[in-house]
């Protein structure tokens, strides 16, 4: 529902709170005048600009978690979970501050109790999401250089990850590959296989401190670990009798051309595997392409905005999470392309496929996968 429809069913107490917040001059006893005045205020671009300018960092973070979640209705538990992500830096009073963020969102008209739903269900007006996001991004872009940087070289991997799934299956179709006692391929098999793939990686010695990003993250380099886990999860490959081998499902897939849905499935799989370690991931994989808008944006400028919104995950500090677990993997999945300037600064730009795909994507509803 859009804002006008929602206001008709909104409790007059919330309408009063919103009118006070936005400085509406109207008869507070007339619901019709309150609604008319609020609509006039909230539909003005200057009102949105003023609101965005006043946002504290935690409020901006909460706004993106709220407005980039495409669900029509969210529960109070969902909202409190979002405030928990926002307030990760607080050591105490998280729930109290979380309730304040939700109360402020109600007063600003970002959320409303959902009509004809049980108590504790809320909805976000569909027509206020994009204006707030665009305004925040336009203000952020004012802090960026006017001219696009000259990029000496760039890489766009497109659908290469899915193509490499077929290369892995083809490799295993020849014969099963023996595994070490730790469960990974022997180095010589890794070296041979990795040389066939679109993106070159070096074999990874088993490292038990690598965990949290998939079942085989301690055995293989980042991209191949995701690729291997993707095939393993779909039962195209299996580990049996000390080997990894192609399954009947894998052989059947190998005999067919790649399905267009495989690309989407790979992105969703990555997000579901990484979401436990990076709770902000559903927001980041939408916000970063928005921030780029198809133009180059520097890694440093992304760090300045996004690092405070990330928390460490055991051995991974926020900078490693942003660069290695998010930006790098978005490049591997074709959501971003990466380039380098003359001063060796890394830059990123959204791809056409990412902007198309993200229009219907809602990672907030994806459940976490814990592979076994």
PyMOL commands that set and color helices and strands:
alter all, ss='L'
color gray80, all
select helices_A, chain A and resi 3-8+12-22+31-42+45-54+57-67+76-86+94-108+129-141+160-174+187-196+222-233+248-254+260-274+281-292+299-309+318-332+352-357+363-365
alter helices_A, ss='H'
color red, helices_A
select strands_A, chain A and resi 73-75+112-113+121-123+151-155+177-178+237-240+243-246+297-298+336-341+346-350
alter strands_A, ss='S'
color yellow, strands_A
deselect
rebuild
show_as cartoon
